[in-house]
Amino acid sequence: MLGATAWCQPRYDFTRLQREQLNRGVVAVRNAEGQVVVSWRTLTSDQKGEPFDIYRDGKKLNQHPLTTGGTFFIDAQPLAKDAVYEVRGGGKDGSFTLKADSPVGYLPIPLQKPEGGTTLDGRSYTYSANDASVGDVDGDGQYEIILKWEPSNAHDNSHSGFTGPTLFDCYRLDGTRLWRINMGPNIRSGAHYTQFMVYDFDGDGRAELMVKTADGTTDGQGHVIGDPKADWCYKGEERRKTGHILNGPEYISVFNGLTGAVMDTKDYIPERGFLRDWGDDYGNRSERYLAAVGYLDGVHASAIFCRGYYTRTVIAAWDWDGRQLHSRWTFDTNEPQWASYAGQGNHNLRVADVDGDGCDEITYGSMAVDHDGRGLYNTGMGHGDAIHLTAFDPTTDRLQVWDCHENRRDGSDFRDAATGEVIFQIPSKSDVGRAMAADIDPTSPGVEMWSTDSHGIRDLKGNVLNTAQDASDPQHGNNLVINGRWLSVNFGIWWDGDLLRELLDRATVTKYDWQTKNIRAIQHFEGCQFNNSTKSNPNLSADLLGDWREEVLTRDRDSRELRLYVTTIPTDYRINCLMEDIPYRLSVATENVAYNQPPETGFYLGPDKTDYLK
């Protein structure tokens, strides 16, 4: 069933929208030549050609104000001692202190790695630094990091086994830990259980953490939610054997981002109920969770917490007013009018204003839900593992969707994000496990697309630009092969100095060479480890600091530190901080959800259109 939603502009009224107020985001790192690279944000409050001046320890470095080119400066002077770099201009000055012994290309962020433990069946586990998110928890315009610690015995829902508890830490960029939250024994650990949303939900300028909790969750101040003695994993002989947690109360809680203190807790929507109502008797379908953030009224940020996508699907919108959590609406495929929407969800979701009404909609795999909790459209193509939503076509402001499917029938489809109208489709008899979209070829207008059964790179009309072979092995997962080289189907990143997007996979940035039709590596993050098996994503990638290019937040191999890598490649382009683009910011907030997906803008960013340049 396809929708017939009209289109209007603009998407958002920024005079009403409650959004974070970022500072200049100055960062300085060494490059491989021993020089210092200084980079800073261009903000929407800056005028076109905003002049900037660069200072080192109070001494001006540039002869003339920097009014053109990228917000990027190279200081060739040797760094013999700690230096303070300042950027002045635009009404928001900023500074960064670079240590004399700083490493090349990244900011080291020391971690307080938790001790492992032993489950009641006698198996030991350790911890590694897993998915991360960011939020300005103290209102100073600079992001802090909220990091999930995952135990080594974390499990997929379909697998039996006990797990250690999931933990959350909040760190400043200098490694100062603000708090630790322990999710407790009644939240099983794994990619599909704990989706955490970090955002300023009440508009007070400081971010909160919202997440599903249970009896025994301990907040950052040591207070316990619910019954501290309850252990619902061990209720009944069958549960004792499997390690699944299929009993007991479930909650949604909001935590203070600065202190980690729980501020309110409500019953989770929907309750688990009878397992078989979700399609099985062991929790593989009932315990599948997703979450997101969206401006459902066009002004305030709401949290979106979901349950189920293989069969029954329930999406619940929550508001936080600084005192209490309030249920905004609930979408449930058990309601007869939405029954056809059952079984259409992915392992991830996207949020953006797709129909131009100023409010956000939820693209939930093969179907979408309007800002008011009513169904928007449903293609009926079923469940999938990956989805991309952005402005693919430089000739229009409409948003499109590139989606893949498991049902060995529908393959991959490219469609209009507002109506679900299919632009082109590549049917497949295979389970199409991954799909990717990025503008990697300037000879083809707009964003290119490929999937594990797309037979190559496709343009906006579905034409094959370069043929490729599907390949899968335990080391590389699902990828395409072009001229004997791996073409990633995982993550994209804006890293080098041009307007094309690069690819991010297995601790390496690669670039598609459109002239030779080949792939080459341009950055490897030595000594680092990406997460989540074949998904192989960093802890986070986003435009967190500096100019418009994206940073890579990844852990070292033993999770003793995070490393925030900053590109040291010059750029001539001056583009507003991507985190000020609402669809991009919301996709960063949902990057940690289940099968991680890269953040994507709500506008076309590429070489075919340059009117967004400052």
N, C-alpha and C positions, 0 to 999 in steps of 0.2 A: 504494500500500500504506500503510495507516494503522496507527499503533501503538495499543497499549492500556495505556499507562503509568498507574499509579495516582498519586494526588496525596496528599501529606502535607505537614505544616508543622512547624517553620519552614524557611525556605530555607537560612539560613546559621547556623552556630554561631560567634558573634563572639568567644567565649572561646578558640577554637582558631585562627581565621582570621588568617593573617599579612597585615597590611595597613598602609598608611602612617599615620603619626601626625602629623596636621596641627596647626599652631599656630593662633593666633587669627585670622590673616588680615586684620589691620587695613589699611584703605586709606582715603585721603582725596583727594578731587578737588574742584575748583571746579565750581559749577553756573553756569548762564547768568545768574543774578541776582548773581553775585559772592560768594555765600556758599560755605562749605566743607561738603561732605557727608562724613561719617565713617561707614564701614560695617564690619562685622566678622562673623566666623563664629559661628554657634551649633553646638556640637559635641555628639555623642552622650553625651559625658561630663558635659555640663551638666544640671543639674536643671531641671524645669519651673519657669518664672518666675525663672530665674537672674538675680540682680541685677548690673548693670554700671554703672560710673562712667566718665565721659569727662573727660580732662585735655588741656589745651593748654599746652605749655611748663611743665608741673607744676601748673597752676592748674585746679581742678575746675570743669567747665562746667555740670553738671546739679545741680539743687537736691536732688533725691531719686533714689535708686537706680532705674535703669531695669529694671523687672521684667516689664513687659508691652509689647506692640507689637513692631514689627520691630527688629532690631539695626541701627539706622539713626539718625543724629543730625545735625542741621543746626546749624553754628556760624555765626551771623550777623555776628560781629565781622569787621571788615576785616582782610585779610591783608597787612601791610606788609613782613614779612620771613619768612624760613623759619620754619616752625613744626613742633614735634613733637607729634603727637596720640597719646595713650595710651588704651587701653581696659583697664580692670582688672576682673577678676571671673572666676569659674568655675575658678580655679586655673591659668589660662593667660592671663597678661597679654600685651598686644601693643602695638606702636607703629608709627607711620609718619611719616616726615618729608616734609612738603609744601613744595616750593620756592615762593618768592614769585612767581616768573615762570612758574609751572606753567600749562599750557593748560587749557581748559574741558573737563571730561568724560572725560579720558583720561590715561594714563601714557605718556609718550614713551620708547621703548626704542631707542636708536641701534644701527644695524647696521654691520657691516664687510662691505660688499657686495664680492663677489669680482669680479676682472677677468674679462672674457669671453675668448674665444679664437677659433681658426679650426680647423675640421675638416680632415682630410687631402684632402678634395675641394675645399678652397678657400673654404668658406662660413664666415662669421663668426657668432658667437652672443654673447649677453649673458645675464645672470642676473637672476632675480626671486625674491623671497621667497615660497615656496610653502607647502605644508602644514606644520603644526607639531604638536608634542605637548608634554606637560609631565611632569615627574617631580621628586621631591625628591632631587637627586643628592648632597647633602652631609649629609642627615639633620637639618636644622634646622627641619623642619616647613613650609617655604616652597617652592613650586614654582620650578624653573628651566624654561626653554623650549628644546626641541630643534627646530631649524628646518631644513627641507629647502630648499636652493637648487636651482631647476630652470632649465636652460638654455633659451633661446628656441627652440632647434631640437628640443626634446623631441617624441617621436612616439608615437602610438597604435601598438599591435602590428600592426594591419592596414596601416600605412603604411610605405613605405620611406624611407630617409634616415639620414644619420649624425647623431649627437648629441654634445654636450659631456657631460662627466661630471657626475653628481649629487653635490652636496656637502651635508654636515650641519654645523651650528654648534650650540653650546650657549651660551645667554646667561642671565645673571642678569637680574632685572627692572630693574636700573639700567643695563643695556647692557654690562656686563662680559662679554667672550667668554672662555669657559673652554677651548674647543678647536674644531678643524675636522677633519672626516673627509672624505676624497676617495674616492668609490666606484670611481674608476679607469676605464680604457677598456673594460673587459669587462662593465660593467653599463650597459645601454642606459637612456636617460632617458625617462620617460613615466609616466603615471598608473598603469599596470598592472604596472610592473616592481619598484619599490622600496617595499615596505610596511614601515614601521619601528615596532617595539614598544618603548615606554619604560615601564618598570615595575620595581618592586623584586622581582626574581625569586627571590632567595635569602633574603629576610626579614631582611636586616641593617640595614634602615632607610634604605638608599640605593638609588636607582634605577639600573638599567642600560639600555643600548640594545642591542636584538637586531635583526639585519637580514641579509638575503641578501647575500653578498659574492662576490668572484671574484679571480682573479689581478690584482695591481696595486692593490687597495684599500689606501689608506694611512690608518693610524689617527691619532688626535689627538696622538700623540707622534712621528710620522714613520716608524713601522715599517710595512713593506709585507707584506701577506698574499700567500702564494703566489709565483709567478714575476713579478718586477717588470718584466720585459721582454716578457712575453707580450701579444699583441694578437690576440685570437681573432676580431675582426670582419673581419680581412683574410686569413682562411684560405680560399682558393678564389676563383675569378673571380666567381662568382655573389654571394658575400657582399660582395665589394668594391664591387659595384654597388648593393646594397640597403641596407647599413648594419646589417642584423640581426646579432645575435650568437647563433649557433646551434651553437657548438663550445666546447670547453674545459671545465675543471673548474668546479664550482659549490659554494659553501660557505654555511654559516650561521655567523655570528660573534656573540659577545657582547662589548660594549665597556663599560669602566668609565665610569659616567655623569659622574663628577667630572673625570677626566683625559682621557677619550677613548681610552685605551689598550685594545687588543684583549686579551682575557683568555683566550679559547678559540675555536677554529674546528673545525668538523666538516664532513663532506661533506653537501651539501644532500639532503634526502629529499623527493621522489624525484629521481633523476637524469633528465636530459632524454631520454636513450635515442634511439630512432628517431622522427623528427618525425611521420611518417605514423601512428604509433601514437596520436597525440593528435588526428588528424583533418585535418591539412593538411601541406604541405611547406615552409612559410615562417614558421612559428613563431607564428602568430596564436593558436593554441590552446595550444601547449605553454608559451608564455611569459606566461600569465595567472596572476598571483600574488595571493593574499590572505594576511592575517595577523590574529592576535587574541591576547588574553590571557584565561585562564580558570582558575578554581580547580577543577581536575579531580578532585582528591582531597579537596576541601572544606577544605583547610588552606593549601597552597602554591600560588603563582601559577605556571602553566605558560605557555610561549609556544606558539602554534599557527601553523604556517606551511604554506601550502597551494599547490597547483599545479593549475590547470585547473578549468573549470566548464562549458564548452560540451559537452565529451564526457567523457573520463576525468577523474576527480577524485581527488586524493590530499591527505589532511589528515594532517600529522605534528605530534605533540605533543612538546615539548622541556622539560626541566627544567634549571635552573642551580643548583648547590649551593654556589656561591662559588669552586669550583675547576675544575669540568668541566661541559660540556654532556652530558646524557644523553637518549637517545631514550626517551620514555615509551610511545608506541604509534603505529601508522600505520593509517589507514583508506584503502583503495584500492578503487575501483570495478572494477579488474581482477580482484578476487577474486569468484568466482562468486556468493557469497551477497549481495554488494552491487552486482551488475551493474546492477540496475534504478535505482540511485541516480545513474548517470552522466548528465551533461547537465542536472542540476537546480540548479546553483549560480548565484548572482547576482554582480554586480560589487561586492558588499559582503557582510557577514555580521554576525550578532548573537550575543552570548554571555550566557547567564544560566542560573540553575537553574530550568528550566521545569517539572520534574516533582517538585520538593519533596524531593529526596533529600539536599540539602545540598551537592551537587556541580554544577558548571556543565556545560551542554550547548551545542552549537554549532548554531545555526540557519543553514544554508548555502543560502539561497534557498528552493527548494521542498522541501528535505529537511532533516533534523536528525540529528546524530550525538550519541550519549550520551557521558557523561563517561569511559567506559571504551573509547572508540574503536569501538563497535558502532553500527550504524544504529538510529535511534530511530523515525523515520517518513519516508515519502516520498509526497508528494501526486501526483507525476508531472506537475506543471504546467510544469516546465521553467524555463529561464533568465529572469532579469529584471534590471532596473537599480536598483531601490530596494526597501528592506524596513524595516519598523518593528516593534519588539517592546517592549511595555510592558504595564502593567495598564490596560487600556482601560475596564473595567467597575468602578465604585465599589462594587458589591455583592459582589464576590469578589476574592480575592487571586491568582487564576489569571492567568497571562500569556497575551496573545494576539498574533497576528501579522497585519499588513496588508502585502500583497505584490503586486507587479505583474509582468506577464509579456510577453515579446516575441513569442510564437508565433502571434499573430493568431487566438487561439482562447480562451485562458483568462482574458484580461483582468486583473482584480484579484480577490484573494480575501482574506477575513477568516477566520482560523482559530484554533483552540486551539493554543497553543505546545507543549503537552506531548504531544498525540496527533496533531496534524495534521487533526483533524476540522474540516471547513469549516462556518463559521457562516452566512456568505452569500458569494456570488460574483457578479461582474458580468462575464459573458463579453464579449469584444470581438473584432471582426475587424481591429482596429488593433494596431500595436506600441505597447503602453502603456509609455511610456518613463519616467514618473516617478509617484510616489505620495507622499502626505503624510498624517500623522496628528497631531492636536493637539486639546486641549480648547479650542475657541474660542467655543462657544455654551452659556451656562449654562441655557438653556431645554431643552436636550437632555441627558439623563444621560450621563456619561462622555465619552470621547474621540471626536471626530469624525474622519472619513476622507474623502479625495478622491484622485482620480488624473486623469491626462490624458484618460481616457475613462470617468469615473464619472458623467458627466451632472449633476454637482453635488456638494454636501456631503452625506455619508451619516451616519446615526446607527448605534448599535450593532446594530440589526436590519436595516440596509441601506436604511432609508427615506430618501428625498431630503428634506433640510431646506431647501435652497436650490438651485435649478437654476443651472447654469453651462455655458458653452460652452468647448470645447477650442479653444486658439489656439496657434499656433506661428509664430515669426518669428526671423530671425537675431539680433536684439537681445535678445529675452526668452526664447528657448528654448521649452520646453514648459511651458505654464501654463494655468490656467483663467481665464475672464473672467466676472465677476459685475457687473452694472450698469455695464459699460464699464470696470471696474477689474481689474487683475491680482490674482489670488489665487495666491500662491506655492505651488509644488509642490516646493520645495527644502528649506528649513531652518525649524525652529521655535526660539523662544527665550523664556524667562521674563524679561521686561524691565521692564514697568510694575509698579504696586503691587498689582494684584489676582491672583487665582489662575488666571486664564485664561492660555493661552500665546499669544505673539505670533509673527509670521512674520519670517524673516530672509532677505533676498535682494537682490542687486545693491546692496550697501552701504547698505541701508535696512531699518529695522524698521517693519513695518506691522501694523495691528490690524484684525481682522474686527469690524465693528460689528454685533452680532447684532440690534440694535433696528431699524436702517435697512437691514440686509442689504447693507452696503457695506464697502469697505476704505479705511482712511485711514493715511497715513504718520505715525509719531510720532517717528522719529529717523532722520536721514541722517548718515552718516559722511563729512563733507566732506573732499575731498582724498585719499580712500582708494580702493584698488582691490581688489576681491574677485578670487578665483582660479578657474581651471579652467573657462573658457569659459562655456557655458550653465549649468553646475552652479552657478556664481557663489556660492561659499562663502567665508567668511573663512579666514584661516590656521588659526584654531581658535575655537570658541565653547564655553564651559563655565563652571561655577561655580568660578572660579579664586581669587577673593578676596572679601572682604566677605560680605554676607548671602547668602541662598539663591538670589538671582537670578543670571543668567548674564552673563558678560563676553564681549566680542567682541574678539578679537585679529586685527588686520588690518594690512596694509602701506600705507604711503603710495604714491603712484603711481610713484615711481622707486626704491622698495625701499631707501631710505636709513634708514628707521626703521620699527619696528613701533609700533602704537598699541593699547594695552589700554584699551578703552572700558568704563567703569563706569556703570551707570545712576544718575542723580541724582534719580529719582522716588521719593518716600517710599512706604513700605509699612507696613501695620499687622500684617503676618504675620511670625511668628517660626518658622522651619523649619530643621531641621538642615542643615548643609552638604551639598549634593547629592553631592559627591565621596565622602562616607562611605557612600552607597548603592552597593553593589557592582555591580549591573547598570549603573547610570549611570556609575560610574568605568570599567568595562570598555568601555562604548560610547564614552567619551572617548578611551580608548587606541586604539580602532579607527577613530576619526573620520577619520584620514588615509588610510584604505585605499581605493584605486581611486576609485569614484564616492562621494564623501563623503556621510555621512548624519549627521543631528543626534543628539546624545546623548539618551537617554531613561531614565527612572527604572524601577526594579523595583517601584514602588508607584504607585497612582493619585494623581496630584497635580492637584487641580482644586477647583472650588467645591462639588462634591457630597459631599465628605468632608473633615473637618477634624480628625480625631483624631490626625493626625501633627503638629499644631502644638504648639510648646513652650509 
